[in-house]
Amino acid sequence: MTVNDSARLAELESRIRAILPEEYQNSFERVEPVPMGSAGLKFRADGRVAWDEIWGSFCDLAMAGGPPHKGTLLEPGRSAEIETQPERYEEVAEEICRGVRMAADLDAEPSPVPGWVRVICSNAAMSGWLLRAIVTENVAARGAGARLDVPAAPHFRLDKEIKNVVTVVAKTSHYWLGHMPRSQQRAIAELFIEMAEESPLIEPGRPDEVSASRAGEATAAAIVQAIESPTGLRASQHRYPGWLGFECASVRSAIWMMRAMVASNVLSRREETVLFVPINPVIDPGGHHVSSTLATVHRLAAARGIL
């Protein structure tokens, strides 16, 4: 390992420790992605879900190496779907808002952008941390300032997708508010500012920017070309709008690289051994930042004996 790589590795692992709750900071490499049993819904006398009475504890954070809440990505509803079922969409969005208010004690409202519910966090640092944590749980999220958007769609079911969204907001806000002292929250805010000075946060592009544009396809192709030959990582056939997957050698290596990408200000997540990185032709035209960051992270993982 070169001196520069050694310094970069130390910096990445310092950042990983900094953004994790205290109980994970010196043990995150030993966290096993083993899921807990799913908590069942509880209902009030009026027949509505008692969202504030369901959970006594939560699984380990996926960002710390725990199991992602969802095995595959939970995405927002498409405009055409929402337009054909507006009443059902309104019902779903309102129930998610109700669940977030009760389970996480955060204000929530339907987003002005169709397909999303808006959660109001106490500040931009909380929103930014929840964004990163929720995406690693394989639930789509977007953030701006203290606002955090999570998905909603007419086909969402009460005991499945609606519960999934409420659970990840409750889980991540539980760790932020209950497991991180104010001093750490302030340090994370400063770290996010430092990371943004190096590079804007790379998020997946909006579907219309990616799937329906030549720039999106060109960006994905450029990332594949820049990654496959030098690293040996192969692009996965499983694709999502805004996301590109690479097959890793093991769950352990996928987790390590996912965390390192997040600590490099690139949103990332995993499905089993597939590491997903964002395609964003607007923020990262040609995918240069994502591909160079992934190549560096892969090299450091190899030098550290993770692969």
MOKAZI-V767036 format. One record per pair of residues at least 4 apart in sequence whose ideal C-beta (glycine too) atoms are under 6 Angstrom apart, sorted by the first residue. I is the first residue (numbers start at 1). J is the second residue. Records with the same first field share a line. If there is no record, write none. Layout:
I->J / J
This chain:
1->5 / 6 / 303
9->300
12->260 / 263
15->263
16->259 / 263
17->25
18->191
19->188
20->24 / 25 / 28 / 64
21->175 / 179 / 180
24->28 / 64
28->64 / 65
31->60 / 64 / 65 / 66
33->66 / 67
35->67
36->59
39->54 / 55
41->49 / 159
42->50 / 53 / 54
43->47
44->48 / 50
51->99 / 102 / 103 / 166
52->102 / 103
58->171
59->66 / 67
60->64 / 66
61->66 / 175
62->66 / 68 / 136 / 137
63->133 / 136
65->255
68->137 / 138
69->137 / 168
70->74 / 138 / 139
72->271
73->138 / 240
74->139 / 151 / 164
75->140
76->115 / 116 / 140 / 151
77->81 / 82 / 115 / 153
79->114
81->154
82->89 / 114
85->89 / 154
88->154
89->154
92->152 / 156
93->110 / 117 / 152
95->162
96->117 / 152 / 162 / 165
97->108 / 109 / 117
99->103 / 166
100->104 / 106 / 108 / 119 / 169
101->108
103->166 / 170
104->169 / 170 / 173
106->119
107->120
108->117 / 119
109->118
110->117
111->116 / 117 / 118 / 149
116->149
117->150 / 152
118->147 / 149
119->148
121->126 / 127 / 146 / 148
122->126
123->146
124->128 / 145 / 146
125->188 / 189
126->176
127->143 / 146 / 148
128->143 / 192
129->176 / 188
130->134 / 148 / 172
131->141 / 143 / 148
132->262
133->172
134->139 / 141 / 168 / 172
135->141 / 267 / 269
136->269
137->168
138->269
139->168
140->151
141->150
142->149
143->148
150->165
156->161 / 162
157->161
158->162
159->163
163->167
167->171
169->173
173->177
174->178
175->179
176->180
180->184 / 185
195->265
199->265 / 289
200->283
201->265
202->266 / 278 / 280 / 283 / 284 / 290
203->267 / 278
204->242 / 243 / 278
205->209 / 210 / 242 / 279 / 280 / 281
207->211 / 241
208->212
209->213 / 282
210->216 / 241 / 242 / 279
211->241
214->218
215->281
216->279 / 281
219->279 / 281 / 286 / 287
220->244 / 279
222->286 / 287
223->227 / 244 / 287 / 290 / 291
224->228 / 235
226->291
227->231 / 233 / 291 / 294
230->295
231->298
233->246
234->247
235->246
236->245 / 247 / 274
238->245
242->279
243->276
244->277 / 279
245->274 / 276
246->275
247->274
248->253 / 254 / 273 / 275
249->253 / 307
251->273
253->306 / 307
254->270 / 273 / 275
256->301 / 306
257->275 / 297 / 301
258->268 / 270 / 275
260->297
261->266 / 268 / 297
262->268
264->293
266->290 / 293
267->278
268->277
269->276
270->275
277->290 / 294
280->284
281->285
284->289 / 290
287->291
301->306 / 307
302->307
